[in-house]
Amino acid sequence: MEKIELKPASVFKMFARINQVPRPSKREEKMIAFLKDFGEGLGLETKVDQTGNVLIRKPASAGMESKPTVILQSHMDMVCEKNNDVDFDFDRDAIQTYVDGEWMKAKGTTLGADDGIGCAMEMAILADNSLKHGPLECVFTRDEETGLTGAEGMKAGFMTGQMLINLDSEDEGEMFVSCAGGCRTAVTFRFTPEAAPADAFFLQLTIKGLTGGHSGDDIEKKRANANKLLARFLYDGMKAWGLRLSDIQAGGLHNAIPREASCLVCIPNKYKEQARVQWNIFAAEVQEEFSVTEKTMEFLLESAEAAATVLPEDVNRRLICALQAVDNGVYAMSQDIALVETSSNLASIKQTEPGVIAINTSQRSSLLSNRKNMANTVAAVFELAGAEVEIGEGYPGWAMNPKSELLRITREQYVRLFGKEPIVRGIHAGLECGLFSEKYPGLDMVSFGPTLRGVHSPDERLLIPTVDLVWKHLLAILENV
């Protein structure tokens, strides 16, 4: 197979530089310093605000000084997920990329194209003085992935442009003009562990190899949630054999559909063979349910060394019942367009220390009232189970502006370049545009980007030819604003 050319070369070179810099969410100090040095090295005005957002201003090219200032915006942090068998330190190691056909991927980790490829486009524009554009403000926000705290902490006035292009979307040819708001609901079960039953037989249950993906943009794709699958078996086992939990480490980040879940359980010795048979039946049933979306699921049941303690019987029952009952996935579809309106994701279930199990969930909706309702629905299940529940403040959605001048130009230039209409839609995920719309009323915004798949998982991949399409489109917009 002929090796695909990485075009535009300037963007991919910048992306390679970015992937040398560790940038986990909330730990972006090295990336902030890198961007600051980059802007100052070009002799451009460079600012870092109190939150850690970076802004680099570039004057208009000759003859374009009268054009309105356009803001280009991406987030500098990345989701740090890796396969369990990969030895990798996201605080120290460089992302190892490779090309597979038309796709760029990483070796066993997230690729960081969300949103490193957006950052790379901004850097390439800043470094190229042959391009035609009006005044530019290139903004790089921090900590988008774990709470949008960079955009939330930005003070009004940091940006001065009248139009903003967010480069954090994942389907080339689609222009996003609205997004969902979201919040997190955190749950804590506290208890005093008790001694394991004398006749207990211990098993390690693991479900892995799921597709995972973004808990907003992929929530309607009928991908399995490893935590909910595990809860199903735990519920049946509790009813049939008096199964008791000793430890659980399931799921990961709040904005990722869980790919892996594992727990240590015990059952009476007399049921151990029955449990093995039922596990195999359960695995076959689930694989049939998800035969289209989950091709690489694995169900592992292994004998384990006896643990000293288990959950008290009452806590065990309340926890497992709540995990079985709690909503997960699509809750409501939009009445106006073919888009998920409201959803919830059971993101993680982890025993953080003896006697403490922490559960993290996230809710999204394009309607504030239904986001609150969804969070309350999740909270009520766990409150009935006797857990401590805290609903976070969340972040706002972004409403479509039907009179957007930027959208008009964006569509016009897309049709001129590619001879077809782009798809204009909303997204069931949080974009920083929602927070910008609160701080900068009247700011004209649109979001687009090259095609990404498997984001927030080690399967993240970038469709290389779409980068060049987005690049040409972006330059045409800047020239014709």
C-alpha positions as CSV (number, residue, x, y, z in Angstrom):
1,M,0.0,0.0,0.0
2,E,1.3,3.4,-1.0
3,K,2.0,5.6,2.0
4,I,-0.3,8.5,2.3
5,E,1.1,12.0,2.3
6,L,0.7,14.1,5.4
7,K,-0.8,17.3,4.1
8,P,-0.6,20.1,4.9
9,A,2.9,19.4,6.0
10,S,3.0,22.5,8.2
11,V,0.1,21.3,10.3
12,F,1.4,17.8,10.7
13,K,4.8,19.1,11.7
14,M,3.2,21.2,14.4
15,F,1.1,18.2,15.5
16,A,4.3,16.2,15.9
17,R,5.9,18.9,18.0
18,I,2.8,19.1,20.2
19,N,2.8,15.3,20.8
20,Q,6.3,15.7,22.3
21,V,4.8,17.8,25.1
22,P,2.9,16.1,28.0
23,R,-0.5,17.7,28.4
24,P,-2.9,15.8,30.7
25,S,-6.0,17.7,31.7
26,K,-5.3,19.8,34.8
27,R,-1.5,19.2,34.4
28,E,-0.8,21.4,31.3
29,E,2.1,23.4,32.7
30,K,4.5,22.1,30.1
31,M,2.1,22.8,27.2
32,I,1.5,26.4,28.5
33,A,5.2,27.1,28.6
34,F,5.6,25.5,25.1
35,L,2.9,27.7,23.6
36,K,4.2,30.8,25.4
37,D,7.7,30.2,24.0
38,F,6.3,29.5,20.6
39,G,4.4,32.8,20.4
40,E,7.2,34.9,21.8
41,G,9.7,33.1,19.5
42,L,7.6,34.4,16.5
43,G,7.8,37.9,17.9
44,L,4.0,37.9,18.5
45,E,2.1,39.4,21.4
46,T,1.5,36.5,23.8
47,K,-0.6,36.4,27.0
48,V,-1.3,33.8,29.6
49,D,-4.3,34.5,31.9
50,Q,-4.7,33.6,35.5
51,T,-6.3,30.3,34.6
52,G,-3.5,29.2,32.2
53,N,-5.2,30.0,28.9
54,V,-2.8,31.2,26.2
55,L,-3.6,33.9,23.6
56,I,-1.3,34.8,20.7
57,R,-2.2,37.8,18.5
58,K,-1.1,38.0,14.9
59,P,-1.6,41.3,13.0
60,A,-3.5,41.3,9.7
61,S,-1.6,40.6,6.5
62,A,-1.0,43.5,4.1
63,G,-4.2,45.0,2.9
64,M,-6.5,43.1,5.3
65,E,-6.2,45.4,8.3
66,S,-9.8,46.6,8.1
67,K,-11.3,43.1,8.5
68,P,-12.8,42.1,11.8
69,T,-10.7,40.2,14.3
70,V,-11.3,36.5,14.2
71,I,-10.5,34.2,17.1
72,L,-9.3,30.7,16.4
73,Q,-9.7,28.5,19.5
74,S,-8.6,25.0,20.5
75,H,-8.0,23.3,23.9
76,M,-4.5,22.3,24.8
77,D,-5.2,19.3,27.1
78,M,-5.9,15.7,26.1
79,V,-7.7,12.7,27.5
80,C,-5.0,10.3,28.8
81,E,-6.2,6.7,28.3
82,K,-4.1,3.7,27.5
83,N,-4.5,-0.1,27.2
84,N,-3.7,-1.9,30.4
85,D,-0.8,-3.8,28.8
86,V,0.9,-0.6,27.7
87,D,3.7,0.9,29.8
88,F,3.3,4.7,29.3
89,D,3.6,7.8,31.6
90,F,1.4,10.6,30.2
91,D,3.3,13.1,32.5
92,R,6.6,12.3,30.9
93,D,6.4,10.3,27.6
94,A,5.8,11.6,24.1
95,I,2.8,10.2,22.2
96,Q,4.0,7.6,19.6
97,T,2.1,8.0,16.4
98,Y,1.9,5.9,13.3
99,V,0.0,5.8,10.0
100,D,-2.3,2.9,9.2
101,G,-3.8,3.4,5.7
102,E,-5.5,6.8,5.7
103,W,-5.6,7.0,9.5
104,M,-3.1,8.3,12.0
105,K,-3.1,6.4,15.3
106,A,-1.1,6.1,18.5
107,K,0.6,3.0,19.9
108,G,-1.7,1.8,22.7
109,T,-2.7,5.3,23.9
110,T,-5.0,8.2,23.0
111,L,-3.7,10.1,20.0
112,G,-4.2,13.6,21.3
113,A,-5.7,14.8,18.1
114,D,-8.6,15.9,20.3
115,D,-7.7,18.7,20.3
116,G,-4.0,18.7,19.3
117,I,-4.8,18.9,15.6
118,G,-6.8,22.1,16.2
119,C,-3.8,23.5,18.1
120,A,-1.5,22.5,15.3
121,M,-3.6,24.4,12.7
122,E,-3.5,27.5,14.8
123,M,0.3,27.2,15.2
124,A,0.8,26.7,11.5
125,I,-1.2,29.8,10.7
126,L,0.7,31.8,13.3
127,A,4.0,30.7,11.8
128,D,3.1,31.3,8.1
129,N,3.4,34.9,6.9
130,S,2.4,34.1,3.4
131,L,-1.3,33.6,4.3
132,K,-4.0,36.2,3.8
133,H,-6.1,37.1,6.8
134,G,-7.4,39.9,9.0
135,P,-6.3,40.4,12.7
136,L,-6.2,37.0,14.5
137,E,-6.3,35.9,18.1
138,C,-5.2,32.3,18.5
139,V,-6.5,31.0,21.8
140,F,-5.5,27.8,23.5
141,T,-7.6,26.9,26.6
142,R,-6.6,24.4,29.3
143,D,-8.6,21.6,31.0
144,E,-11.4,21.3,28.5
145,E,-11.7,17.6,29.0
146,T,-12.3,17.4,32.7
147,G,-14.6,20.3,33.4
148,L,-14.1,23.1,30.8
149,T,-12.3,25.0,33.6
150,G,-10.0,26.9,31.3
151,A,-13.0,28.5,29.5
152,E,-14.9,28.8,32.7
153,G,-12.0,30.7,34.4
154,M,-11.4,33.0,31.4
155,K,-12.3,36.6,32.3
156,A,-14.4,38.7,29.9
157,G,-12.1,40.9,27.8
158,F,-9.2,38.3,27.5
159,M,-10.4,37.8,23.9
160,T,-11.4,40.8,21.8
161,G,-12.5,39.3,18.4
162,Q,-16.0,39.5,17.1
163,M,-16.1,36.0,15.5
164,L,-14.8,32.7,16.9
165,I,-14.0,29.5,15.1
166,N,-13.7,26.5,17.5
167,L,-11.5,23.8,16.0
168,D,-12.7,21.0,18.3
169,S,-15.3,19.1,16.2
170,E,-14.8,15.6,14.8
171,D,-16.6,15.2,11.5
172,E,-15.2,17.0,8.4
173,G,-18.1,18.5,6.4
174,E,-20.2,19.2,9.5
175,M,-20.5,22.7,10.9
176,F,-21.6,22.8,14.6
177,V,-23.7,25.7,15.7
178,S,-25.0,24.5,19.1
179,C,-24.0,22.1,21.9
180,A,-25.3,20.5,25.0
181,G,-24.7,21.6,28.5
182,G,-23.6,19.1,31.2
183,C,-22.9,18.4,34.8
184,R,-21.5,15.6,37.0
185,T,-23.2,13.7,39.7
186,A,-20.8,12.2,42.2
187,V,-21.8,9.4,44.6
188,T,-20.1,8.0,47.7
189,F,-20.9,4.9,49.6
190,R,-19.3,4.7,53.0
191,F,-19.3,1.5,55.1
192,T,-17.3,-0.6,57.6
193,P,-16.0,-3.7,55.8
194,E,-16.7,-7.0,57.5
195,A,-14.9,-10.3,57.5
196,A,-15.5,-12.5,54.5
197,P,-17.8,-15.5,55.1
198,A,-16.0,-18.7,56.1
199,D,-17.2,-20.7,53.1
200,A,-16.4,-18.0,50.6
201,F,-15.0,-18.8,47.1
202,F,-13.4,-15.7,45.5
203,L,-13.6,-14.8,41.8
204,Q,-12.1,-11.9,39.8
205,L,-14.6,-10.8,37.1
206,T,-13.4,-8.7,34.2
207,I,-15.1,-7.2,31.2
208,K,-12.8,-5.6,28.7
209,G,-12.2,-4.9,25.0
210,L,-15.2,-2.7,24.5
211,T,-15.3,0.1,21.9
212,G,-15.9,3.0,24.4
213,G,-15.9,6.5,23.0
214,H,-17.2,9.9,23.9
215,S,-19.9,9.9,26.5
216,G,-21.8,12.6,24.5
217,D,-21.1,12.3,20.8
218,D,-21.1,8.5,20.9
219,I,-23.9,7.9,23.4
220,E,-26.6,7.0,20.8
221,K,-24.4,4.4,19.0
222,K,-25.5,1.5,21.1
223,R,-22.0,0.8,22.5
224,A,-21.9,-1.2,25.6
225,N,-21.0,0.4,29.0
226,A,-18.7,-2.0,30.8
227,N,-19.9,-0.8,34.2
228,K,-23.6,-1.5,33.4
229,L,-22.7,-4.9,32.1
230,L,-20.9,-5.8,35.2
231,A,-23.7,-4.5,37.3
232,R,-26.1,-6.9,35.5
233,F,-24.1,-9.9,36.5
234,L,-23.6,-8.7,40.0
235,Y,-27.4,-8.2,40.5
236,D,-28.2,-11.7,39.2
237,G,-25.4,-13.3,41.3
238,M,-26.5,-11.5,44.4
239,K,-30.0,-12.8,43.9
240,A,-29.0,-16.4,43.0
241,W,-26.0,-17.1,45.2
242,G,-25.7,-14.2,47.7
243,L,-22.7,-12.8,45.8
244,R,-20.7,-10.2,47.8
245,L,-18.4,-7.6,46.6
246,S,-14.9,-7.2,48.1
247,D,-13.4,-4.7,45.6
248,I,-14.4,-3.0,42.4
249,Q,-12.3,-0.9,39.9
250,A,-14.6,-0.1,36.9
251,G,-14.5,2.5,34.3
252,G,-12.4,5.7,34.0
253,L,-13.0,9.3,32.9
254,H,-16.3,11.0,33.3
255,N,-16.6,11.8,29.6
256,A,-15.7,8.4,28.3
257,I,-18.0,5.4,27.8
258,P,-16.3,2.7,30.0
259,R,-14.4,0.1,28.1
260,E,-13.2,-2.0,31.0
261,A,-14.6,-3.0,34.4
262,S,-13.3,-5.5,37.0
263,C,-14.3,-6.6,40.5
264,L,-13.4,-9.1,43.2
265,V,-16.4,-11.0,44.5
266,C,-17.1,-14.0,46.7
267,I,-19.9,-16.6,46.7
268,P,-20.5,-19.7,48.7
269,N,-18.3,-22.7,47.7
270,K,-21.3,-24.8,46.6
271,Y,-22.2,-22.3,43.8
272,K,-18.8,-21.8,42.2
273,E,-19.4,-24.1,39.2
274,Q,-22.9,-22.7,38.8
275,A,-21.4,-19.2,38.7
276,R,-18.9,-20.2,36.0
277,V,-21.6,-21.6,33.8
278,Q,-23.8,-18.6,34.3
279,W,-20.9,-16.2,33.5
280,N,-20.4,-18.0,30.1
281,I,-24.1,-17.8,29.4
282,F,-24.2,-14.1,30.3
283,A,-21.2,-13.4,28.1
284,A,-22.8,-15.1,25.1
285,E,-26.1,-13.2,25.6
286,V,-24.3,-9.8,25.8
287,Q,-22.2,-10.6,22.8
288,E,-25.3,-11.3,20.8
289,E,-26.9,-8.0,22.1
290,F,-24.0,-6.0,20.9
291,S,-22.9,-8.1,17.9
292,V,-22.7,-5.0,15.6
293,T,-21.0,-2.5,17.9
294,E,-18.8,-4.6,20.1
295,K,-16.6,-7.0,18.1
296,T,-13.7,-7.5,20.6
297,M,-15.5,-7.9,24.0
298,E,-13.8,-10.2,26.5
299,F,-15.3,-11.8,29.6
300,L,-12.8,-13.1,32.1
301,L,-13.6,-15.2,35.2
302,E,-10.7,-16.3,37.3
303,S,-10.3,-17.9,40.7
304,A,-8.7,-15.4,43.1
305,E,-7.0,-15.4,46.5
306,A,-9.4,-14.9,49.4
307,A,-9.7,-11.3,50.6
308,A,-10.0,-10.6,54.3
309,T,-13.1,-8.4,54.0
310,V,-16.3,-7.8,51.9
311,L,-19.0,-5.3,51.9
312,P,-21.6,-5.6,54.6
313,E,-24.6,-7.5,53.2
314,D,-27.0,-4.5,53.4
315,V,-24.5,-2.1,51.7
316,N,-23.8,-4.8,49.1
317,R,-27.5,-5.1,48.3
318,R,-28.1,-1.4,48.2
319,L,-25.1,-0.7,46.0
320,I,-25.7,-3.4,43.5
321,C,-29.4,-2.6,43.2
322,A,-28.6,1.0,42.6
323,L,-26.1,0.2,39.8
324,Q,-28.6,-2.1,38.2
325,A,-31.4,0.6,38.4
326,V,-29.5,3.8,37.5
327,D,-30.2,5.3,34.1
328,N,-27.5,5.1,31.5
329,G,-27.4,6.1,27.8
330,V,-30.0,8.1,25.9
331,Y,-32.8,9.5,28.0
332,A,-34.6,11.7,25.4
333,M,-34.3,12.7,21.8
334,S,-34.7,16.3,20.6
335,Q,-38.2,17.4,19.4
336,D,-36.7,19.7,16.8
337,I,-33.8,17.9,15.1
338,A,-32.4,14.3,14.9
339,L,-30.1,14.7,17.9
340,V,-29.9,13.3,21.4
341,E,-31.4,15.9,23.8
342,T,-30.6,14.3,27.2
343,S,-28.4,11.4,28.3
344,S,-26.4,10.0,31.3
345,N,-23.2,8.1,31.5
346,L,-22.2,5.8,34.4
347,A,-18.6,6.6,34.1
348,S,-16.7,4.9,37.0
349,I,-17.2,2.8,40.1
350,K,-14.1,2.5,42.3
351,Q,-13.3,1.5,45.8
352,T,-10.8,4.3,46.6
353,E,-10.0,3.0,50.1
354,P,-11.3,0.4,52.5
355,G,-14.9,1.4,53.3
356,V,-15.3,3.9,50.4
357,I,-16.8,3.3,47.0
358,A,-16.9,6.4,44.7
359,I,-19.1,6.5,41.7
360,N,-18.9,9.2,39.0
361,T,-21.6,9.9,36.5
362,S,-22.2,12.7,33.9
363,Q,-25.4,14.1,32.5
364,R,-25.9,16.1,29.3
365,S,-28.8,18.0,27.7
366,S,-29.4,20.8,25.3
367,L,-32.2,21.9,27.7
368,L,-31.2,23.1,31.2
369,S,-34.4,21.9,32.7
370,N,-34.0,18.4,31.5
371,R,-30.3,18.3,32.5
372,K,-31.4,19.1,36.0
373,N,-34.1,16.4,35.8
374,M,-31.6,13.8,34.5
375,A,-29.2,14.6,37.3
376,N,-32.0,14.4,39.9
377,T,-33.1,11.1,38.5
378,V,-29.6,9.7,38.9
379,A,-29.2,11.2,42.3
380,A,-32.6,9.9,43.5
381,V,-31.5,6.3,42.8
382,F,-28.4,6.5,44.9
383,E,-30.1,8.5,47.6
384,L,-32.6,5.7,48.0
385,A,-29.6,3.4,48.3
386,G,-28.3,5.4,51.2
387,A,-25.3,7.0,49.4
388,E,-24.0,10.6,49.7
389,V,-24.7,12.4,46.4
390,E,-23.4,15.7,45.1
391,I,-24.6,17.3,41.8
392,G,-22.0,19.7,40.3
393,E,-22.8,23.1,39.0
394,G,-22.2,22.0,35.4
395,Y,-21.7,24.1,32.3
396,P,-24.1,25.8,29.9
397,G,-25.1,24.8,26.4
398,W,-24.7,27.0,23.3
399,A,-27.9,28.0,21.4
400,M,-27.9,28.4,17.6
401,N,-27.8,31.9,16.2
402,P,-30.0,31.8,13.0
403,K,-28.5,35.2,11.9
404,S,-24.9,34.2,12.2
405,E,-22.7,36.0,9.6
406,L,-19.8,33.6,10.3
407,L,-22.0,30.6,9.5
408,R,-23.0,32.2,6.3
409,I,-19.4,32.7,5.2
410,T,-18.4,29.2,6.4
411,R,-21.2,27.6,4.4
412,E,-20.5,29.8,1.3
413,Q,-16.8,29.0,1.3
414,Y,-17.4,25.3,1.8
415,V,-19.7,25.1,-1.2
416,R,-17.3,27.2,-3.3
417,L,-14.4,24.9,-2.5
418,F,-16.0,21.4,-2.5
419,G,-19.2,21.8,-4.6
420,K,-21.5,20.6,-1.9
421,E,-23.4,21.8,1.1
422,P,-22.0,21.2,4.5
423,I,-24.1,19.6,7.2
424,V,-25.1,22.2,9.8
425,R,-26.1,20.7,13.2
426,G,-25.8,20.7,16.9
427,I,-23.7,18.3,19.0
428,H,-24.6,16.3,22.1
429,A,-21.3,17.2,23.8
430,G,-19.9,20.1,25.7
431,L,-18.1,22.7,23.7
432,E,-16.4,25.6,25.2
433,C,-18.6,27.8,23.0
434,G,-21.3,27.4,25.6
435,L,-19.2,29.2,28.2
436,F,-18.0,31.8,25.7
437,S,-21.6,32.6,24.9
438,E,-22.1,33.5,28.5
439,K,-19.0,35.7,28.9
440,Y,-19.1,37.2,25.4
441,P,-22.7,37.9,24.5
442,G,-23.1,38.4,20.8
443,L,-19.9,36.6,19.9
444,D,-20.5,34.9,16.5
445,M,-19.3,31.3,16.6
446,V,-19.0,28.1,14.6
447,S,-17.2,24.9,15.3
448,F,-15.7,22.4,12.8
449,G,-12.7,20.1,12.4
450,P,-11.2,17.0,10.7
451,T,-12.7,13.6,11.1
452,L,-11.8,11.7,14.3
453,R,-12.9,8.4,15.6
454,G,-12.6,6.6,18.9
455,V,-11.8,9.7,20.8
456,H,-11.2,9.4,24.6
457,S,-10.0,5.9,24.0
458,P,-6.8,4.2,22.8
459,D,-8.6,3.6,19.5
460,E,-8.5,7.4,18.8
461,R,-7.6,8.0,15.2
462,L,-7.4,10.9,12.7
463,L,-8.5,10.6,9.1
464,I,-5.5,12.2,7.4
465,P,-7.1,13.5,4.1
466,T,-9.7,15.5,6.1
467,V,-7.0,17.6,7.7
468,D,-6.2,19.2,4.3
469,L,-9.8,19.8,3.6
470,V,-10.4,21.6,6.9
471,W,-7.1,23.6,6.4
472,K,-8.2,24.8,2.9
473,H,-11.6,25.7,4.3
474,L,-10.3,27.5,7.3
475,L,-7.9,29.7,5.1
476,A,-10.7,30.5,2.7
477,I,-12.9,31.7,5.6
478,L,-10.1,33.9,7.0
479,E,-9.5,35.4,3.6
480,N,-13.1,36.1,3.0
481,V,-14.5,37.3,6.3
